[in-house]
Amino acid sequence: MSPGVPLPGVLDLRTEFEVSQGTVEKAFVALESQGLIERKPRKGVFVADRTATGEMAIVLKSQLLGVEASQSYRIACTALTEALHERNPRWQVNNDCPELKLKR
């Protein structure tokens, strides 16, 4: 599901799955604690934007591009690292390019 998509309401979920309101609430609490949903008072429950949490991994390996492309790899890796750090400086951005230094 895409970020921002609203989930069905509690009553709809209770009816569909034949469970109590408490069960639906426990499910929402568990999903929210994992960062999978976002509750907005008086608006509903929505699929969370996981990219906003920084919980993602991108792996770039120089050997995947071949020896001839090592310069291209360094350029791409540097650009991606800097773009991610600029987006959110709190993210831990690592790479396997020993010659790269993140601009601070």
Long-range contacts (C-beta under 8 A, 24 or more apart in sequence): 1-47, 2-47, 3-46, 3-47, 3-48, 3-49, 3-50, 3-51, 4-46, 4-47, 4-49, 5-46, 5-47, 6-44, 6-45, 6-46, 7-37, 7-44, 7-45, 7-46, 7-47, 9-44, 54-88, 54-90, 54-91, 54-92, 58-84, 60-95, 60-96, 60-97, 61-96, 62-96, 62-97, 73-97, 74-99, 74-100
